[in-house]
Amino acid sequence: MKNSETTAAQNDSPAGRIVTLVEPPIGWLVIDNEPRRNAINLTMWQALPDAVATLEADDRVRVVTVRGAGEATFVAGADISEFAEVRKDVKTARAYENENAAAFDALRACLKPTAAMIRGFCMGGGVGIAVSCDLRFASNDARFSIPTARLGVGYPAIAIHDVVKLIGPSRAKDLFFSARRVEAEEALTLGLADRLMPAQALEDETRAYAATLADNAPLTQRAAKTAIDTVSGDLQAADWSALEALTNACFDSADFAEGRTAFLEHRAPVFTER
């Protein structure tokens, strides 16, 4: 990681932590539990929503990017070592799943574009985090798996919905039923990854993509993200007036005037999210 302007650790503990780093225009959300291949424990799940909110509220951040600490692994799933205590029966499992759902919801609902930067293992809850993001950039040594069928775990329905929405029901059933590992090239074919690149180029390419997004109009991106998420979901529940309001806000903005003027003046626009 390059030098960051801001560092904030959420629920810092020797057993793992969620860290936020701001390197404009990127806000990094780091899953930091290297001794356990960045496995996520309950305390870390609980810290995720606040970490997303911190980055979403920072005006310097145009893209929220999730990564694992170190250079070897994205997220090797939930921390199974604590399951005997925090996921030992229906009651505790429900409470645990509520924390999962809140973490996934926070990423899914983030108003800014989100991306998962994936290298090495992306398993179980790591897949859940990745598919909650808008985009997934992966190294060519990345490996994906949802091993719940080998553990007897009931995967949260809302997280299953994210997987099905991304890759389709038959492919989702294959991954959940078999618990098999998927190599990077197949993940790209399935739709679990949007771009593949050599591991040594992953961070630089992610930064370059974030810079591209930062040059474009945030209000347009927000309106497009909300519309795409809405029309790819339950159309009966769609709030069309809210979508129209987001589109109208683009046309009423100073950024729209700046975009028109910059085009006519043959220069790059400078957008201010106003």
C-alpha positions in Angstrom: 0.0 0.0 0.0 1.2 3.5 -0.7 1.3 6.2 1.9 -2.3 7.0 3.1 -3.6 10.4 4.2 -6.0 8.9 6.8 -6.0 5.7 8.7 -8.9 4.6 10.9 -9.1 1.2 12.5 -12.5 -0.2 13.5 -12.7 -2.5 16.5 -8.9 -3.0 16.5 -7.8 -6.2 18.2 -5.1 -8.9 17.8 -7.8 -11.3 16.5 -8.4 -9.2 13.4 -9.7 -5.8 12.4 -11.3 -3.7 9.7 -9.2 -0.7 8.6 -10.1 2.2 6.4 -7.4 4.1 4.5 -8.0 7.2 2.3 -5.7 7.7 -0.7 -7.8 10.0 -2.9 -9.7 9.2 -4.9 -9.7 5.7 -3.4 -11.1 4.8 0.0 -9.7 1.4 1.0 -11.6 -0.9 3.2 -9.0 -3.5 4.4 -9.9 -6.9 5.9 -7.0 -7.4 8.2 -6.5 -10.8 9.8 -3.4 -12.1 8.0 -2.5 -14.9 10.5 -5.9 -16.5 9.5 -5.7 -15.6 5.8 -8.0 -12.6 6.5 -10.8 -14.7 7.8 -13.6 -12.5 9.3 -14.7 -13.0 12.8 -17.9 -11.7 14.4 -16.3 -8.5 15.7 -15.0 -7.7 12.2 -18.4 -8.3 10.6 -19.9 -5.9 13.1 -17.3 -3.2 12.2 -17.8 -3.4 8.5 -20.9 -1.1 8.2 -19.3 1.7 10.1 -16.2 1.4 8.0 -18.2 1.7 4.8 -20.1 4.7 6.2 -16.8 6.4 7.1 -15.5 6.1 3.5 -18.9 7.0 2.0 -19.0 10.3 4.0 -15.4 11.3 3.0 -15.6 13.9 0.2 -12.1 12.9 -1.0 -13.3 9.3 -1.8 -14.8 8.6 -5.2 -14.4 4.8 -5.2 -14.6 2.4 -2.2 -12.3 -0.6 -2.7 -12.3 -3.7 -0.6 -9.1 -5.7 -0.2 -7.4 -8.2 2.1 -4.4 -7.2 4.1 -1.0 -8.3 2.7 -0.3 -9.6 -0.7 -1.5 -13.2 -0.5 -5.2 -13.5 0.2 -8.5 -11.5 -0.2 -10.7 -13.2 2.4 -10.6 -16.9 3.3 -14.2 -16.8 4.6 -15.6 -16.5 8.1 -13.5 -17.4 11.0 -14.6 -21.0 11.6 -12.6 -21.3 14.9 -15.3 -19.2 16.7 -18.3 -21.1 15.2 -18.7 -23.3 18.3 -19.5 -20.2 20.3 -21.0 -17.6 18.0 -22.8 -20.0 15.5 -23.6 -23.0 17.7 -27.3 -23.2 17.2 -30.3 -21.6 15.5 -30.5 -18.6 17.9 -26.8 -17.7 17.6 -26.7 -18.5 13.9 -29.5 -16.1 13.3 -27.8 -13.3 15.2 -24.6 -14.0 13.3 -26.4 -13.9 10.0 -27.9 -10.6 10.9 -24.4 -9.2 11.3 -23.4 -10.7 7.9 -26.5 -9.2 6.3 -25.7 -5.8 7.7 -22.2 -5.9 6.3 -23.4 -7.0 2.9 -26.2 -4.4 3.0 -23.7 -1.6 3.7 -21.6 -2.4 0.7 -24.6 -3.0 -1.5 -26.2 0.3 -0.5 -23.1 2.5 -0.7 -23.8 5.5 -2.9 -20.3 5.5 -4.3 -19.0 2.9 -6.7 -17.5 -0.1 -4.9 -14.9 -2.6 -6.1 -13.4 -5.8 -4.6 -9.7 -6.2 -5.3 -9.2 -10.0 -5.1 -6.0 -11.9 -5.0 -5.5 -15.4 -3.7 -8.4 -17.1 -1.8 -11.9 -15.6 -2.0 -14.0 -18.1 -0.1 -17.4 -18.2 1.7 -18.0 -14.9 3.3 -15.3 -13.4 1.1 -17.4 -14.3 -1.9 -20.3 -12.7 -0.1 -18.3 -9.5 0.3 -17.1 -9.5 -3.3 -20.5 -10.0 -4.8 -22.0 -7.2 -2.6 -19.6 -4.8 -4.5 -20.4 -3.3 -7.8 -17.2 -4.6 -9.5 -14.6 -7.3 -8.9 -11.0 -7.1 -10.1 -9.0 -10.3 -9.6 -5.5 -11.5 -10.0 -4.9 -14.5 -12.2 -4.0 -16.6 -9.1 -7.3 -15.9 -7.4 -9.5 -18.8 -6.4 -13.1 -18.7 -5.4 -15.2 -21.2 -3.4 -18.4 -21.3 -1.3 -17.6 -24.3 1.0 -20.8 -24.3 3.1 -21.8 -27.8 2.0 -18.6 -29.1 3.5 -19.4 -27.4 6.8 -23.1 -28.0 7.1 -23.6 -24.2 7.3 -26.9 -22.5 6.1 -25.8 -19.6 3.9 -27.9 -16.4 4.4 -30.6 -16.1 1.8 -29.8 -12.5 1.0 -26.2 -13.4 0.3 -27.4 -16.2 -2.0 -29.6 -13.7 -3.8 -26.5 -11.6 -4.6 -24.7 -14.7 -6.0 -27.7 -15.7 -8.1 -28.2 -12.2 -9.4 -24.6 -12.0 -10.5 -24.1 -15.5 -12.1 -27.6 -17.0 -12.5 -29.4 -19.8 -10.6 -27.8 -22.9 -12.2 -24.3 -21.7 -11.8 -25.0 -20.7 -8.2 -26.4 -24.1 -7.5 -23.3 -25.7 -8.9 -21.1 -23.6 -6.5 -23.3 -24.2 -3.4 -23.9 -27.9 -4.0 -20.4 -28.9 -5.0 -18.3 -26.5 -2.7 -15.7 -26.8 -5.4 -12.9 -24.3 -6.0 -13.1 -22.1 -9.1 -9.9 -20.8 -10.7 -9.6 -17.3 -11.9 -10.2 -17.9 -15.6 -13.5 -19.8 -14.8 -14.5 -17.1 -12.4 -14.2 -14.6 -15.2 -16.4 -16.8 -17.5 -19.0 -17.3 -14.7 -19.1 -13.6 -13.9 -17.6 -13.8 -10.4 -14.8 -11.6 -11.7 -15.1 -8.7 -14.1 -11.4 -8.3 -15.0 -8.3 -10.5 -14.6 -4.7 -9.3 -14.5 -1.3 -10.5 -13.3 -1.0 -10.3 -9.5 1.8 -7.8 -9.7 -0.4 -5.4 -11.8 -3.6 -5.8 -9.8 -3.2 -2.8 -7.4 -1.9 -0.4 -10.2 -4.8 -1.4 -12.5 -7.3 -0.9 -9.7 -5.8 2.6 -8.9 -6.0 3.5 -12.6 -9.6 2.5 -12.8 -10.4 4.5 -9.7 -8.7 7.5 -11.3 -10.9 7.1 -14.4 -14.1 7.1 -12.3 -12.9 10.1 -10.3 -12.7 12.1 -13.5 -16.4 11.4 -14.3 -19.5 12.9 -12.8 -20.4 11.5 -9.4 -24.1 12.4 -9.6 -24.4 10.6 -12.9 -22.6 7.5 -11.5 -25.0 7.5 -8.5 -28.1 7.8 -10.6 -26.8 5.0 -12.9 -25.9 2.7 -10.0 -29.3 3.2 -8.4 -31.1 2.6 -11.7 -29.1 -0.5 -12.6 -29.6 -2.0 -9.2 -33.3 -1.2 -9.3 -34.1 -2.5 -12.8 -32.1 -5.7 -12.2 -34.2 -6.5 -9.0 -37.9 -6.6 -8.2 -39.6 -4.1 -10.6 -42.8 -4.3 -8.7 -41.0 -2.7 -5.7 -39.1 -0.1 -7.8 -39.4 3.5 -6.7 -39.6 5.1 -10.2 -40.1 8.6 -8.8 -36.9 8.4 -6.8 -35.0 7.2 -9.8 -36.5 10.1 -11.8 -35.4 12.5 -9.1 -31.8 11.3 -9.3 -31.8 11.8 -13.0 -33.3 15.3 -12.7 -30.7 16.2 -10.2 -28.0 15.5 -12.8 -29.7 17.9 -15.2 -30.0 20.6 -12.5 -26.4 20.3 -11.4 -23.4 22.5 -11.9 -21.6 19.4 -13.1 -24.0 19.1 -16.1 -23.2 22.7 -17.0 -19.5 22.0 -16.6 -19.7 18.9 -18.8 -21.4 20.7 -21.6 -18.9 23.6 -21.4 -15.9 21.4 -21.2 -17.1 19.4 -24.3 -17.5 22.6 -26.3 -14.2 23.9 -25.1 -12.4 20.7 -26.0 -11.0 20.2 -22.4 -11.4 17.7 -19.6 -14.3 18.5 -17.3 -13.8 19.2 -13.6 -16.7 17.8 -11.6 -17.5 18.9 -8.1 -20.6 16.7 -7.3 -22.8 19.8 -7.2 
